[in-house]
Amino acid sequence: MNRDEFKQKRVELAQKAEAIKNAMAIKSPEELQRATECSVRGFRAVLFGEKAFRTDLVVFIIASVVAFLLPVTWCERAVMIYTVFIALVAEIINTAIETVIDRISTEWNVLSGKAKDIGSAIVFVAFFGAGITWAVILWGLAAAYCK
């Protein structure tokens, strides 16, 4: 490596180090407030604008109550609630994808349809995983009571 290449590499590494330092910097209270306001706006948008999210939120609330009523360990309860929570997060991601696609164009397009279908698949896989998790835990619970 010659001297010019070494200098270039050193500059690149310094830039990467600065980017990492900036990414790890603690946010000021004003930045945290702005970030929180953006999050609240996003949550309101999905809550009041998406029927599917409201439905999933009701499922989450019911599942959480059921998980607390079941005679399972705290760890199992946490996993049961968390898996449904992840499905709720997946619905938010799906809504974000659909919103961006609709922002680009409301005309039908193969790639737009594919992106929306993939977003829907995210939600399906998340709920399927939650269902499998609940089934495994409930199966173990039933097996313990049948002994």
Backbone torsions as a table, in degrees:
resi	resn	phi	psi	omega
1	MET	NA	124.8	-180.0
2	ASN	-82.2	176.6	-174.2
3	ARG	-63.3	-41.1	-179.9
4	ASP	-66.3	-41.5	177.5
5	GLU	-64.2	-39.2	178.5
6	PHE	-63.0	-44.8	178.2
7	LYS	-61.4	-43.2	179.2
8	GLN	-62.2	-42.8	179.0
9	LYS	-63.9	-40.9	178.9
10	ARG	-63.4	-39.8	177.8
11	VAL	-65.4	-44.5	178.9
12	GLU	-60.7	-44.4	179.1
13	LEU	-65.2	-38.4	177.4
14	ALA	-64.1	-39.1	177.9
15	GLN	-65.5	-42.8	177.8
16	LYS	-63.6	-41.6	178.6
17	ALA	-63.1	-41.3	178.7
18	GLU	-64.7	-40.1	178.3
19	ALA	-63.6	-41.9	178.4
20	ILE	-65.4	-42.9	178.2
21	LYS	-59.8	-44.6	179.6
22	ASN	-65.9	-37.9	-180.0
23	ALA	-67.3	-30.4	-177.3
24	MET	-92.2	-3.2	-178.1
25	ALA	-64.7	143.1	178.6
26	ILE	-74.1	134.5	-179.3
27	LYS	-75.2	148.0	176.2
28	SER	-74.5	163.3	177.2
29	PRO	-57.2	-35.4	178.9
30	GLU	-66.2	-41.6	178.1
31	GLU	-65.3	-40.4	177.3
32	LEU	-63.9	-39.9	178.5
33	GLN	-64.2	-44.8	178.8
34	ARG	-63.0	-42.3	178.9
35	ALA	-63.1	-41.1	178.4
36	THR	-64.6	-41.8	178.6
37	GLU	-62.1	-40.9	176.9
38	CYS	-62.8	-42.4	180.0
39	SER	-63.8	-42.4	179.3
40	VAL	-64.1	-42.3	177.2
41	ARG	-60.4	-42.6	178.5
42	GLY	-63.8	-42.7	179.3
43	PHE	-63.6	-43.5	177.8
44	ARG	-61.9	-41.1	-179.5
45	ALA	-60.4	-44.2	-178.6
46	VAL	-75.3	-35.5	-179.3
47	LEU	-66.9	-47.2	-175.9
48	PHE	-90.9	-12.6	-176.6
49	GLY	-108.1	-9.5	-174.8
50	GLU	-128.5	110.0	178.8
51	LYS	-61.5	-39.2	-179.0
52	ALA	-61.3	-39.1	178.7
53	PHE	-65.8	-42.9	178.9
54	ARG	-61.9	-40.7	177.5
55	THR	-61.9	-46.1	179.6
56	ASP	-64.9	-34.1	177.6
57	LEU	-65.2	-40.5	176.5
58	VAL	-63.8	-42.6	177.2
59	VAL	-60.1	-42.7	178.9
60	PHE	-61.4	-45.2	-179.3
61	ILE	-63.6	-46.3	179.3
62	ILE	-63.3	-45.0	179.9
63	ALA	-61.9	-38.8	179.3
64	SER	-64.5	-43.6	178.5
65	VAL	-63.3	-45.9	179.2
66	VAL	-60.3	-42.7	-179.9
67	ALA	-60.6	-35.4	178.6
68	PHE	-75.3	-22.1	179.6
69	LEU	-85.7	-21.8	-178.1
70	LEU	-77.3	145.3	178.5
71	PRO	-81.9	67.7	179.1
72	VAL	-115.6	167.1	178.6
73	THR	-71.1	163.1	178.9
74	TRP	-62.4	-35.3	178.6
75	CYS	-65.5	-46.4	177.7
76	GLU	-61.6	-42.1	178.7
77	ARG	-60.5	-44.8	179.8
78	ALA	-62.2	-42.1	179.3
79	VAL	-65.7	-41.9	179.5
80	MET	-60.9	-45.7	-179.3
81	ILE	-68.6	-42.7	-177.2
82	TYR	-63.1	-38.9	-178.8
83	THR	-64.4	-37.6	177.5
84	VAL	-72.9	-34.5	175.8
85	PHE	-61.0	-42.1	178.4
86	ILE	-62.0	-37.1	176.5
87	ALA	-63.7	-35.8	175.7
88	LEU	-64.4	-42.6	176.4
89	VAL	-62.2	-40.8	178.5
90	ALA	-60.7	-37.9	178.0
91	GLU	-64.8	-37.5	176.5
92	ILE	-65.2	-42.4	177.7
93	ILE	-61.8	-44.2	178.6
94	ASN	-60.0	-43.4	179.1
95	THR	-63.4	-40.4	178.2
96	ALA	-62.7	-42.7	178.4
97	ILE	-61.8	-48.1	-179.4
98	GLU	-61.8	-38.8	179.9
99	THR	-64.5	-43.9	178.8
100	VAL	-64.4	-42.8	179.3
101	ILE	-61.8	-45.1	179.7
102	ASP	-66.6	-30.1	176.7
103	ARG	-66.8	-39.2	-179.2
104	ILE	-67.1	-49.1	179.4
105	SER	-169.8	141.4	176.5
106	THR	-92.7	-4.4	176.4
107	GLU	-71.8	147.1	180.0
108	TRP	-68.3	136.6	177.8
109	ASN	-145.9	143.4	-178.0
110	VAL	-58.4	-45.8	-178.1
111	LEU	-69.7	-35.8	176.3
112	SER	-63.7	-44.1	177.6
113	GLY	-62.4	-40.2	179.0
114	LYS	-63.4	-44.1	179.4
115	ALA	-61.6	-43.2	179.2
116	LYS	-66.1	-39.1	177.6
117	ASP	-64.2	-39.1	178.3
118	ILE	-65.7	-40.8	175.8
119	GLY	-58.9	-42.3	177.6
120	SER	-64.5	-37.8	178.8
121	ALA	-64.4	-34.5	177.1
122	ILE	-57.6	-47.1	-179.5
123	VAL	-64.5	-44.6	-179.3
124	PHE	-59.5	-47.6	-178.6
125	VAL	-63.6	-39.6	179.3
126	ALA	-63.3	-46.2	178.9
127	PHE	-68.8	-34.7	176.9
128	PHE	-62.7	-44.1	177.0
129	GLY	-62.0	-40.3	177.5
130	ALA	-63.1	-43.0	179.1
131	GLY	-61.4	-43.7	177.9
132	ILE	-61.6	-45.0	-179.8
133	THR	-60.3	-48.1	179.2
134	TRP	-61.3	-42.3	-179.2
135	ALA	-61.3	-43.8	-179.4
136	VAL	-63.4	-45.1	-179.2
137	ILE	-66.6	-43.8	179.5
138	LEU	-67.5	-35.1	176.9
139	TRP	-62.5	-44.1	177.8
140	GLY	-63.8	-38.3	178.0
141	LEU	-64.4	-46.3	179.3
142	ALA	-63.7	-41.0	179.8
143	ALA	-64.1	-36.3	178.9
144	ALA	-67.5	-35.7	-179.7
145	TYR	-78.5	-22.7	-177.8
146	CYS	-84.5	-9.2	-178.1
147	LYS	-73.9	NA	NA
